[in-house]
Amino acid sequence: MEARGFVVRMFEDLRVRQAVGQLTTAAGECARTPMFGLSETELLIFLDEVFRAQQMVQAALLHAVREVEGRGIPAGQQAATANMWLRERLRISSSTAGMWLAQARMLDAHQDLDAAVTAGAVNAEQLAVITTELAQLPKDLDAPTLARARTVLLDWAQHLDPRQLRMAARRILEHVSPEVAEGREEARLRRAEQQAREQRFLTMTSDGDGRVRVRGLLDSESAAVITAALDPLCRPAATRTELAETGETRTPGQRRADALVDVCRVALSGGSLPEQSGARPQLAVTASYDVLRGELGPGVLEDGEPVSAETVRRLACDSRILPLIFGGESQVLDAGRTRRLVSGVQRRALMVRDRGCTFPGCDRPGRWCEAHHMNPWSEGGNTDLRELALLCGFHHQVIHGESGWQIRPGPDGRPEFLPPPSLDPQRVPRQNQYHRRT
């Protein structure tokens, strides 16, 4: 029986490999199909069928995501979260990874929804709406009512686009169970407010061209506080005379952006912010300095964004300067001392060099990290920059635990990691590429 089971598994493995190979080949042929040679009817059929196939492939992807999470593969490879593992493995954004994980769990829990998505009857955007709205239903809702809600949403998805589906889905409880919905409006509002607070977030993502995209979600109360703080600073010119006197040419969006920066500048200069790693919050910029000409060159902000020499001079005009001496490959050779403890200066040097957690694939920023001795202090290691590395709390525990990962200074002065033999028998050294400037 054991031998028969082994043969069956080999057959199934071969069948899956062949199916995936055929899928890849067919997708490549579709991608290379010249559109100009198709008639209007053929083009529309091609569009509909390729889109339907794309949704089916998305269902297969979600099945694989759920299986990966269910087997504990991310944890087995020392990833802090399944989200982080997916982002590193597939080179996708954290938000996309989170959405796929939530949808994969929903399909795994509800076979009717899974069948509709697998058949291509529900597309990816509609699935996102259905997943979100079902998750917002009362937790104590009975199974039959929940099943009716899914059935109705699946039916609506046949003739509503994602926006229309979202608007209709917000009243789904009243549609499937009016007696339960009655009297729950206050509870719904309280739940919505709590969820809004729990789901709040703010991200700042570089576009790589000098612009940083700000994206976020706030609850209504928090948004009102921010609006109250920004409004006095972004009030537009009221009259033509006032416009002529102030020279105001900014758009409303530009005024709000400038107001947000001004509020943060006031907070930084006021000295009321909490200390971070033993020092007041600072804006750090790394720049070259021409000793012969006495001029600052272009610089790099702490998050790796380049800035012009003019910006560097403006930032340095009213700032304390901390000199850092670099060798090749941006390796810090020496750190100038301020009146604060040397450990503070060394940490600043580590922030400039490492920028964040140095464990391969980790995206935790430097301000969340701890300084780690690559050569343990208890075994005679020194507190030298070359022997220090930034690690987030999770990966600091990984390195100090029995995971099999090892850390050492790389040839370029940056930390490099040797994976355990169970993950890579050759133990090829790895470095974190997420925080690299180039």
C-alpha positions as CSV (number, residue, x, y, z in Angstrom):
1,M,0.0,0.0,0.0
2,E,2.9,2.3,0.8
3,A,4.5,1.7,-2.6
4,R,1.1,2.3,-4.3
5,G,0.7,5.6,-2.5
6,F,4.1,6.7,-3.6
7,V,3.3,5.9,-7.2
8,V,0.0,7.9,-6.9
9,R,1.8,10.9,-5.5
10,M,4.4,10.8,-8.3
11,F,1.6,10.6,-10.9
12,E,-0.2,13.5,-9.3
13,D,3.0,15.6,-9.1
14,L,3.7,14.9,-12.8
15,R,0.1,15.8,-13.7
16,V,0.3,19.1,-11.8
17,R,3.6,20.0,-13.4
18,Q,2.3,19.3,-16.9
19,A,-0.8,21.3,-16.2
20,V,1.2,24.3,-15.0
21,G,3.6,24.0,-17.9
22,Q,0.7,24.0,-20.4
23,L,-0.9,27.0,-18.6
24,T,2.3,29.0,-18.9
25,T,2.8,28.0,-22.5
26,A,-0.8,29.0,-23.4
27,A,-0.5,32.3,-21.5
28,G,2.6,33.1,-23.4
29,E,1.0,32.4,-26.7
30,C,-2.0,34.6,-25.8
31,A,0.4,37.4,-24.8
32,R,2.2,37.1,-28.2
33,T,-1.0,37.0,-30.2
34,P,-1.1,40.1,-32.6
35,M,-4.3,42.0,-31.9
36,F,-4.4,43.8,-35.3
37,G,-5.1,40.5,-37.1
38,L,-8.3,39.9,-35.1
39,S,-11.8,41.0,-36.3
40,E,-13.9,43.0,-33.9
41,T,-15.9,39.8,-32.9
42,E,-12.7,37.8,-32.4
43,L,-11.1,40.6,-30.4
44,L,-14.1,40.8,-28.0
45,I,-14.2,37.1,-27.6
46,F,-10.5,37.1,-26.9
47,L,-10.9,39.8,-24.3
48,D,-13.7,38.0,-22.5
49,E,-12.0,34.6,-22.5
50,V,-8.6,35.9,-21.4
51,F,-10.2,37.9,-18.6
52,R,-12.2,34.8,-17.4
53,A,-9.1,32.7,-17.5
54,Q,-7.2,35.3,-15.5
55,Q,-9.8,35.1,-12.8
56,M,-9.5,31.3,-12.7
57,V,-5.8,31.5,-12.4
58,Q,-6.3,33.9,-9.6
59,A,-8.4,31.3,-7.8
60,A,-5.6,28.8,-8.3
61,L,-3.1,31.3,-6.8
62,L,-5.3,31.8,-3.7
63,H,-5.5,28.0,-3.2
64,A,-1.7,27.9,-3.3
65,V,-1.4,30.8,-0.9
66,R,-3.8,29.1,1.6
67,E,-1.8,25.8,1.4
68,V,1.5,27.6,1.9
69,E,0.1,29.3,5.0
70,G,-1.6,26.1,6.2
71,R,1.7,24.2,6.0
72,G,3.5,26.8,8.0
73,I,6.1,27.3,5.3
74,P,6.7,31.0,6.1
75,A,7.4,30.3,9.7
76,G,9.6,27.4,8.7
77,Q,11.8,29.8,6.7
78,Q,12.0,32.3,9.6
79,A,9.7,34.9,8.1
80,A,8.1,37.0,10.7
81,T,4.7,36.8,9.0
82,A,3.1,35.0,6.0
83,N,2.6,38.5,4.6
84,M,6.3,39.2,4.7
85,W,7.1,35.8,3.1
86,L,4.7,36.3,0.2
87,R,6.0,39.8,-0.4
88,E,9.6,38.6,-0.6
89,R,8.8,35.4,-2.5
90,L,6.6,37.0,-5.2
91,R,7.9,40.6,-5.1
92,I,4.5,42.0,-4.4
93,S,3.4,44.8,-2.1
94,S,2.5,44.1,1.5
95,S,-1.1,45.3,0.9
96,T,-1.5,42.8,-2.0
97,A,-0.1,40.0,0.1
98,G,-2.5,40.8,3.0
99,M,-5.5,40.9,0.6
100,W,-4.6,37.5,-0.9
101,L,-4.2,35.9,2.5
102,A,-7.6,37.2,3.6
103,Q,-9.3,36.0,0.4
104,A,-7.5,32.7,0.5
105,R,-8.9,32.1,4.0
106,M,-12.4,33.1,3.0
107,L,-12.4,30.7,0.0
108,D,-11.1,27.9,2.3
109,A,-13.9,28.5,4.7
110,H,-16.8,28.8,2.2
111,Q,-17.1,26.2,-0.6
112,D,-19.9,28.0,-2.5
113,L,-17.7,31.2,-2.8
114,D,-14.7,29.1,-3.8
115,A,-16.7,27.4,-6.5
116,A,-17.9,30.7,-8.0
117,V,-14.4,32.1,-8.0
118,T,-12.9,28.9,-9.4
119,A,-15.5,28.9,-12.2
120,G,-14.7,32.5,-13.1
121,A,-18.2,33.7,-12.2
122,V,-16.7,36.2,-9.6
123,N,-13.7,38.3,-10.5
124,A,-10.9,39.4,-8.3
125,E,-12.3,42.9,-7.6
126,Q,-15.7,41.5,-6.7
127,L,-14.1,38.9,-4.5
128,A,-12.4,41.7,-2.6
129,V,-15.7,43.4,-2.0
130,I,-17.5,40.2,-0.9
131,T,-14.6,39.2,1.4
132,T,-14.6,42.7,3.1
133,E,-18.4,42.9,3.5
134,L,-18.8,39.3,4.9
135,A,-16.0,40.0,7.4
136,Q,-18.0,43.0,8.7
137,L,-21.2,41.1,9.4
138,P,-22.0,40.5,13.1
139,K,-19.8,37.8,14.6
140,D,-22.8,36.1,16.2
141,L,-24.7,35.8,13.0
142,D,-26.1,32.3,12.6
143,A,-24.8,30.0,9.8
144,P,-28.0,29.9,7.7
145,T,-28.2,33.7,7.6
146,L,-24.5,34.0,6.7
147,A,-25.0,31.4,3.9
148,R,-28.0,33.5,2.5
149,A,-25.9,36.6,2.6
150,R,-23.2,34.9,0.5
151,T,-25.7,33.5,-1.9
152,V,-27.2,37.0,-2.5
153,L,-23.8,38.6,-2.9
154,L,-22.8,35.9,-5.4
155,D,-26.0,36.5,-7.3
156,W,-25.5,40.3,-7.3
157,A,-22.0,39.9,-8.6
158,Q,-23.4,38.5,-11.9
159,H,-24.7,42.0,-12.9
160,L,-23.0,44.6,-10.6
161,D,-19.5,46.1,-10.9
162,P,-17.3,46.2,-7.8
163,R,-18.5,49.8,-6.8
164,Q,-22.2,48.9,-7.2
165,L,-21.7,45.7,-5.4
166,R,-20.0,47.4,-2.4
167,M,-22.9,49.9,-2.1
168,A,-25.5,47.1,-2.2
169,A,-23.5,44.9,0.1
170,R,-23.6,47.5,2.9
171,R,-27.3,46.7,3.3
172,I,-27.0,43.0,2.9
173,L,-28.2,42.2,6.5
174,E,-31.4,44.1,6.0
175,H,-32.0,42.2,2.8
176,V,-31.4,38.7,4.1
177,S,-32.7,39.1,7.7
178,P,-34.7,42.3,8.4
179,E,-35.7,41.1,11.9
180,V,-32.0,40.9,12.9
181,A,-31.1,44.2,11.2
182,E,-33.9,46.0,13.0
183,G,-32.5,47.8,16.1
184,R,-28.9,47.1,15.2
185,E,-28.1,50.5,13.6
186,E,-26.5,51.9,16.8
187,A,-24.5,48.7,17.2
188,R,-23.5,48.9,13.6
189,L,-22.3,52.4,13.9
190,R,-20.2,51.6,17.0
191,R,-18.8,48.6,15.3
192,A,-17.9,50.6,12.2
193,E,-16.2,53.2,14.3
194,Q,-14.2,50.6,16.1
195,Q,-13.2,48.9,12.9
196,A,-12.2,52.2,11.4
197,R,-9.9,52.8,14.4
198,E,-8.4,49.3,14.1
199,Q,-7.9,49.6,10.4
200,R,-6.2,53.0,10.5
201,F,-2.8,53.1,8.7
202,L,-0.4,55.5,7.1
203,T,2.2,54.5,4.5
204,M,4.8,56.5,2.6
205,T,6.1,54.8,-0.5
206,S,8.9,56.2,-2.7
207,D,8.1,56.3,-6.4
208,G,11.8,56.4,-7.1
209,D,11.8,59.7,-8.9
210,G,11.9,62.2,-6.0
211,R,8.3,61.8,-5.1
212,V,6.8,59.9,-2.1
213,R,3.3,58.6,-2.3
214,V,1.3,59.0,0.9
215,R,-1.6,56.6,1.5
216,G,-3.7,56.0,4.5
217,L,-7.0,55.4,6.2
218,L,-8.3,57.2,9.3
219,D,-11.5,57.0,11.4
220,S,-13.8,60.1,11.1
221,E,-12.8,61.5,14.5
222,S,-9.0,61.4,13.8
223,A,-9.6,62.9,10.3
224,A,-11.5,65.8,12.0
225,V,-8.6,66.4,14.3
226,I,-6.1,66.5,11.4
227,T,-8.5,68.8,9.4
228,A,-8.7,71.2,12.3
229,A,-4.9,71.4,12.5
230,L,-4.4,71.8,8.7
231,D,-7.2,74.2,7.9
232,P,-5.6,77.3,9.4
233,L,-2.4,76.6,7.5
234,C,-3.9,75.8,4.1
235,R,-6.6,78.5,3.9
236,P,-6.7,79.8,0.3
237,A,-6.5,83.5,-0.6
238,A,-10.0,85.0,-0.1
239,T,-9.9,87.9,-2.5
240,R,-8.0,89.0,-5.6
241,T,-6.2,91.6,-3.5
242,E,-5.0,89.1,-1.0
243,L,-4.0,86.8,-3.8
244,A,-1.9,89.5,-5.4
245,E,-0.3,90.4,-2.0
246,T,0.6,86.8,-1.1
247,G,1.5,85.5,-4.5
248,E,-0.5,82.4,-3.8
249,T,-0.4,80.0,-6.7
250,R,-0.8,76.6,-5.0
251,T,-3.6,74.2,-5.7
252,P,-5.8,73.0,-2.7
253,G,-3.9,69.7,-2.7
254,Q,-0.6,71.5,-2.6
255,R,-1.7,73.7,0.3
256,R,-2.8,70.7,2.3
257,A,0.5,68.9,1.7
258,D,2.5,71.9,2.8
259,A,0.3,72.3,5.9
260,L,0.9,68.7,7.0
261,V,4.7,69.3,6.6
262,D,4.4,72.6,8.6
263,V,2.6,70.9,11.4
264,C,5.3,68.2,11.7
265,R,8.1,70.9,11.6
266,V,6.4,72.7,14.5
267,A,6.2,69.4,16.4
268,L,9.9,68.6,15.7
269,S,11.2,72.1,16.7
270,G,9.0,72.3,19.8
271,G,10.9,69.5,21.6
272,S,7.7,67.8,22.9
273,L,8.0,64.6,21.0
274,P,9.1,61.4,22.9
275,E,12.7,60.3,22.6
276,Q,13.6,57.6,20.1
277,S,16.5,55.3,20.8
278,G,17.8,57.6,23.6
279,A,17.8,60.8,21.4
280,R,15.3,63.4,20.2
281,P,13.8,62.6,16.8
282,Q,16.0,64.0,14.0
283,L,15.9,64.4,10.3
284,A,19.1,62.7,8.9
285,V,20.7,63.5,5.6
286,T,24.0,62.0,4.4
287,A,26.0,64.2,2.0
288,S,29.5,64.4,0.5
289,Y,31.8,67.3,1.5
290,D,34.4,68.8,-0.7
291,V,37.2,69.8,1.7
292,L,39.1,71.8,-0.8
293,R,36.1,73.8,-2.0
294,G,34.3,73.8,1.3
295,E,31.0,72.8,-0.3
296,L,28.4,70.2,0.4
297,G,27.4,67.9,-2.4
298,P,24.1,66.1,-3.1
299,G,22.8,64.0,-0.2
300,V,20.7,61.0,0.7
301,L,17.9,61.1,3.3
302,E,17.6,58.3,5.9
303,D,15.1,56.4,3.8
304,G,17.5,56.4,0.8
305,E,15.8,59.2,-1.2
306,P,18.4,61.4,-3.0
307,V,18.2,65.2,-2.5
308,S,20.0,68.1,-4.2
309,A,22.9,70.0,-2.8
310,E,20.6,73.0,-2.4
311,T,18.3,71.0,-0.2
312,V,21.3,69.7,1.9
313,R,22.5,73.3,2.5
314,R,19.0,74.3,3.5
315,L,18.6,71.4,6.0
316,A,22.1,72.1,7.4
317,C,21.4,75.8,7.9
318,D,19.8,75.2,11.3
319,S,21.0,71.7,12.2
320,R,23.6,70.0,14.3
321,I,26.1,68.3,12.0
322,L,27.4,64.8,12.8
323,P,30.4,63.9,10.6
324,L,30.7,60.3,9.4
325,I,33.7,59.1,7.4
326,F,32.9,56.5,4.7
327,G,35.1,54.1,2.7
328,G,34.2,52.2,-0.4
329,E,30.7,50.6,-0.7
330,S,29.4,53.2,1.7
331,Q,31.1,51.4,4.7
332,V,31.3,53.6,7.8
333,L,34.9,53.8,8.9
334,D,34.6,56.3,11.7
335,A,31.9,58.3,13.4
336,G,32.3,61.7,14.8
337,R,31.4,62.2,18.5
338,T,28.9,64.6,19.9
339,R,28.3,65.4,23.5
340,R,26.0,62.5,23.8
341,L,27.1,58.9,24.6
342,V,29.2,57.1,22.0
343,S,26.5,54.4,21.7
344,G,24.2,57.1,20.3
345,V,26.7,58.0,17.7
346,Q,27.3,54.4,16.7
347,R,23.6,53.8,16.4
348,R,23.3,56.8,14.1
349,A,26.1,55.4,12.0
350,L,24.3,52.0,11.9
351,M,21.1,53.8,10.8
352,V,23.0,55.4,8.0
353,R,24.7,52.2,6.9
354,D,22.0,49.6,7.4
355,R,18.8,51.8,7.2
356,G,16.7,48.9,8.6
357,C,16.7,45.3,9.7
358,T,19.6,43.5,7.9
359,F,17.9,40.1,7.8
360,P,17.2,39.0,4.2
361,G,13.8,40.1,3.0
362,C,12.9,42.1,6.2
363,D,11.4,45.6,5.6
364,R,11.4,46.8,9.2
365,P,12.9,50.4,9.4
366,G,15.9,51.2,11.5
367,R,14.0,53.0,14.2
368,W,12.3,49.7,15.1
369,C,15.6,47.8,15.3
370,E,18.1,46.8,17.9
371,A,21.9,46.8,17.6
372,H,23.3,43.2,17.4
373,H,26.8,42.0,18.0
374,M,27.7,39.7,15.1
375,N,30.5,38.4,17.3
376,P,28.9,38.0,20.7
377,W,30.1,40.3,23.4
378,S,30.2,37.4,25.8
379,E,32.7,35.6,23.5
380,G,35.0,38.5,23.2
381,G,33.3,40.5,20.5
382,N,33.9,44.2,20.2
383,T,31.4,47.1,19.9
384,D,32.9,48.2,16.5
385,L,30.7,49.3,13.7
386,R,32.0,46.4,11.5
387,E,30.8,43.9,14.1
388,L,27.4,45.5,14.6
389,A,24.1,45.1,12.7
390,L,20.6,46.3,13.0
391,L,18.0,43.6,13.6
392,C,14.3,43.9,14.3
393,G,13.0,42.3,17.5
394,F,11.7,39.2,15.7
395,H,14.9,38.5,13.7
396,H,17.1,39.3,16.7
397,Q,15.4,36.4,18.4
398,V,15.9,34.2,15.3
399,I,19.6,34.9,15.3
400,H,20.0,34.2,19.0
401,G,17.8,31.1,18.9
402,E,18.3,27.7,17.4
403,S,17.2,28.5,13.8
404,G,20.5,27.7,12.2
405,W,20.9,31.2,10.7
406,Q,24.3,32.8,11.2
407,I,25.4,36.4,10.7
408,R,28.8,37.8,9.8
409,P,30.4,40.9,8.2
410,G,30.3,40.6,4.4
411,P,33.1,41.5,2.1
412,D,31.5,44.9,1.5
413,G,31.3,45.7,5.2
414,R,27.5,45.0,5.3
415,P,26.1,42.1,7.3
416,E,25.5,38.9,5.5
417,F,23.6,35.8,6.6
418,L,24.2,32.1,6.1
419,P,20.9,30.2,5.9
420,P,20.5,26.9,7.7
421,P,21.4,23.7,5.7
422,S,17.8,22.7,5.8
423,L,16.9,25.8,3.7
424,D,20.0,25.9,1.5
425,P,22.5,22.9,1.7
426,Q,25.1,25.2,0.0
427,R,24.6,27.9,2.6
428,V,25.1,30.7,0.0
429,P,25.4,34.0,1.9
430,R,22.5,36.4,1.6
431,Q,22.1,40.1,2.2
432,N,19.0,42.3,2.6
433,Q,18.3,44.0,-0.7
434,Y,15.2,45.8,0.6
435,H,17.2,48.7,2.1
436,R,19.9,49.0,-0.5
437,R,20.3,52.5,-2.0
438,T,21.5,51.1,-5.4
